[in-house]
Amino acid sequence: MQIKVPDIRIYKNNLRLKYKKIRKDMPEKVKNSYDKSIFNKLISTKMYQECNTVLTFVSTEIEVDTLELINYSLKIGKQVAVPKCIDGTRNMEFYLIKSLNDLEVATFSVLEPIISKCEKLENFDNSICIIPGLAFDINGFRLGYGKGYYDRFLSNYNNGVNIGICYCSCTLNSLIKGRYDKKVDYLITEKYIKRVRGGTYGKQKR
């Protein structure tokens, strides 16, 4: 049974404050240990090992680290693409990078691809997409930063598998969802890999 709240925006903003604080207060050694565990779980999955292309956000200080994932994926010969927010819109595109040197500080002080050095990714076949979130619920729905970039992207991401990565301390039983909120296929934390109902690895989503 869903809890009724007067305004979903207030509800989500309060949760954002809560989970940002949990992340900021996490001791560095603990965070590093959790990041390593999530990384090891992710690269051990069949969906990672069999994909050709890894789409991933570039992590900030309070997010699950993806820099090791980027470097490792490039080292073993996978394509890596990271998002670029399109100015004046709530949309983003993914660009292939060859190293972290192809990144620059851009929208919201996040590292994004340098367009002049990178090729826009057009073919998403046989890819996985690593999804950020301040929190996830057990059904695979996420609490993002409120801009809607990933929900818009996921609406048209039909040929790959999307995977949320998050700390257990930032998961909860249920999030109140907005009309356009999209869920992930899998959720990986430092403790487990969870296939969300409806996860469709190995087949195109309808």
C-alpha positions as CSV (number, residue, x, y, z in Angstrom):
1,M,0.0,0.0,0.0
2,Q,1.5,3.3,-1.1
3,I,1.9,6.1,1.5
4,K,0.1,9.3,0.5
5,V,2.2,12.4,0.6
6,P,1.0,16.0,-0.1
7,D,3.7,16.7,-2.7
8,I,6.0,14.2,-4.4
9,R,8.6,16.9,-5.0
10,I,8.9,17.6,-1.3
11,Y,9.0,13.9,-0.5
12,K,11.8,13.3,-3.0
13,N,13.8,16.4,-2.0
14,N,13.7,15.3,1.7
15,L,15.0,11.9,0.7
16,R,17.8,13.5,-1.4
17,L,19.0,15.4,1.6
18,K,18.9,12.2,3.7
19,Y,20.8,10.0,1.3
20,K,23.3,12.7,0.4
21,K,24.1,13.0,4.1
22,I,24.5,9.3,4.5
23,R,27.0,9.3,1.6
24,K,28.9,12.3,2.8
25,D,29.2,10.9,6.3
26,M,30.5,7.5,5.1
27,P,34.1,7.0,6.2
28,E,36.5,6.9,3.3
29,K,37.8,3.4,4.1
30,V,34.3,2.1,4.3
31,K,33.4,3.7,1.0
32,N,36.5,2.3,-0.7
33,S,35.7,-1.1,0.5
34,Y,32.1,-0.9,-0.7
35,D,33.1,0.5,-4.1
36,K,35.6,-2.4,-4.6
37,S,32.9,-5.0,-3.7
38,I,30.4,-3.5,-6.1
39,F,33.0,-3.4,-8.8
40,N,34.0,-7.0,-8.3
41,K,30.3,-8.1,-8.3
42,L,29.6,-6.2,-11.5
43,I,32.5,-7.5,-13.5
44,S,31.8,-11.0,-12.4
45,T,28.3,-11.0,-14.0
46,K,27.6,-12.7,-17.3
47,M,26.0,-9.6,-18.7
48,Y,29.1,-7.6,-18.1
49,Q,31.5,-10.2,-19.4
50,E,29.4,-10.7,-22.6
51,C,28.7,-7.1,-23.5
52,N,30.7,-5.2,-26.1
53,T,29.9,-1.7,-24.7
54,V,29.7,-0.3,-21.2
55,L,27.6,2.9,-20.8
56,T,28.4,4.5,-17.5
57,F,28.2,7.7,-15.6
58,V,31.4,9.3,-14.3
59,S,31.2,9.2,-10.6
60,T,31.4,12.2,-8.2
61,E,32.8,12.0,-4.7
62,I,29.5,10.8,-3.1
63,E,28.7,8.2,-5.7
64,V,29.7,4.6,-6.2
65,D,33.1,4.8,-7.9
66,T,33.0,4.2,-11.7
67,L,36.5,5.3,-12.5
68,E,38.0,1.8,-11.9
69,L,35.2,0.3,-14.0
70,I,36.0,2.7,-16.9
71,N,39.8,2.0,-16.7
72,Y,39.3,-1.7,-16.4
73,S,36.8,-2.0,-19.2
74,L,39.0,-0.1,-21.6
75,K,42.0,-2.2,-20.6
76,I,40.2,-5.5,-21.5
77,G,39.0,-4.1,-24.8
78,K,35.4,-3.0,-24.2
79,Q,33.9,0.1,-25.6
80,V,33.1,2.7,-22.9
81,A,30.6,5.5,-23.4
82,V,29.8,8.3,-21.0
83,P,26.9,10.8,-21.0
84,K,26.9,14.3,-22.2
85,C,24.0,16.6,-21.2
86,I,22.6,18.5,-24.1
87,D,22.4,22.3,-23.3
88,G,19.0,23.7,-23.0
89,T,17.3,20.3,-22.7
90,R,16.8,17.4,-20.2
91,N,18.3,15.0,-22.7
92,M,21.7,13.4,-22.9
93,E,23.8,11.6,-25.4
94,F,26.6,9.0,-24.9
95,Y,30.1,9.4,-26.4
96,L,32.8,6.8,-26.6
97,I,36.0,7.6,-24.7
98,K,39.5,6.1,-24.9
99,S,40.7,7.3,-21.5
100,L,39.8,9.5,-18.6
101,N,41.8,12.2,-20.5
102,D,38.8,12.5,-22.8
103,L,36.8,14.1,-20.0
104,E,36.3,17.7,-18.9
105,V,34.3,19.4,-16.1
106,A,30.9,20.4,-17.6
107,T,27.3,20.4,-16.5
108,F,26.7,20.3,-12.7
109,S,30.5,20.1,-12.3
110,V,30.4,16.5,-13.5
111,L,33.1,15.1,-15.8
112,E,31.7,14.8,-19.4
113,P,33.2,13.8,-22.7
114,I,35.1,16.3,-24.8
115,I,33.0,16.3,-27.9
116,S,35.9,17.3,-30.2
117,K,37.8,14.2,-29.1
118,C,35.0,11.6,-28.9
119,E,32.6,9.8,-31.2
120,K,28.9,9.8,-30.5
121,L,27.6,6.3,-29.7
122,E,24.8,5.4,-32.2
123,N,24.5,1.7,-31.8
124,F,23.5,0.4,-28.3
125,D,23.3,-3.3,-29.2
126,N,25.0,-5.7,-26.8
127,S,25.5,-3.0,-24.2
128,I,24.9,-2.5,-20.5
129,C,24.1,0.8,-18.9
130,I,25.3,1.6,-15.4
131,I,22.7,3.8,-13.7
132,P,23.4,6.3,-10.8
133,G,21.0,7.0,-8.0
134,L,21.0,8.5,-4.6
135,A,18.8,5.6,-3.5
136,F,17.0,2.6,-5.0
137,D,14.1,0.6,-3.8
138,I,13.8,-3.2,-3.9
139,N,11.6,-3.0,-7.1
140,G,14.4,-1.2,-9.0
141,F,13.0,2.3,-8.9
142,R,15.6,5.0,-8.3
143,L,15.9,8.4,-6.6
144,G,17.9,10.5,-8.9
145,Y,19.0,14.1,-8.7
146,G,15.7,15.5,-10.0
147,K,16.6,16.5,-13.5
148,G,15.1,13.4,-15.3
149,Y,18.0,12.8,-17.7
150,Y,18.2,9.0,-17.1
151,D,14.5,8.5,-17.0
152,R,14.3,10.1,-20.5
153,F,17.2,8.1,-21.8
154,L,15.9,4.8,-20.4
155,S,12.6,5.4,-22.2
156,N,14.4,4.7,-25.5
157,Y,17.1,2.3,-24.3
158,N,15.7,-0.9,-25.6
159,N,18.5,-3.1,-26.7
160,G,20.7,-3.3,-23.6
161,V,20.6,-4.1,-19.8
162,N,20.4,-1.3,-17.3
163,I,22.1,-1.8,-13.9
164,G,21.7,0.3,-10.8
165,I,24.7,0.5,-8.4
166,C,24.2,1.7,-4.9
167,Y,25.2,1.2,-1.3
168,C,22.9,-0.9,0.9
169,S,22.5,2.0,3.3
170,C,20.9,3.9,0.5
171,T,18.3,1.3,-0.4
172,L,14.7,1.1,0.9
173,N,11.6,-1.0,0.5
174,S,9.6,1.3,-1.6
175,L,9.9,4.7,-3.3
176,I,6.8,6.8,-4.2
177,K,7.1,7.0,-7.9
178,G,6.4,9.7,-10.4
179,R,4.7,9.2,-13.8
180,Y,7.9,9.0,-15.8
181,D,10.1,7.2,-13.3
182,K,11.9,4.1,-14.8
183,K,13.3,1.1,-13.0
184,V,16.5,-0.7,-13.6
185,D,16.8,-4.4,-14.6
186,Y,19.3,-5.2,-11.9
187,L,20.5,-3.7,-8.7
188,I,24.1,-4.3,-7.4
189,T,25.2,-3.3,-3.9
190,E,28.2,-4.2,-1.8
191,K,26.2,-7.2,-0.5
192,Y,24.2,-8.6,-3.3
193,I,23.2,-8.7,-7.0
194,K,19.4,-8.5,-7.4
195,R,17.5,-9.2,-10.6
196,V,14.4,-7.0,-10.5
197,R,11.2,-8.5,-11.7
198,G,11.0,-7.9,-15.4
199,G,14.7,-7.9,-15.8
200,T,15.4,-8.9,-19.4
201,Y,19.0,-9.9,-19.9
202,G,19.6,-11.6,-23.2
203,K,16.4,-10.4,-24.9
204,Q,15.1,-7.1,-26.2
205,K,12.8,-5.3,-23.9
206,R,9.3,-4.7,-25.3
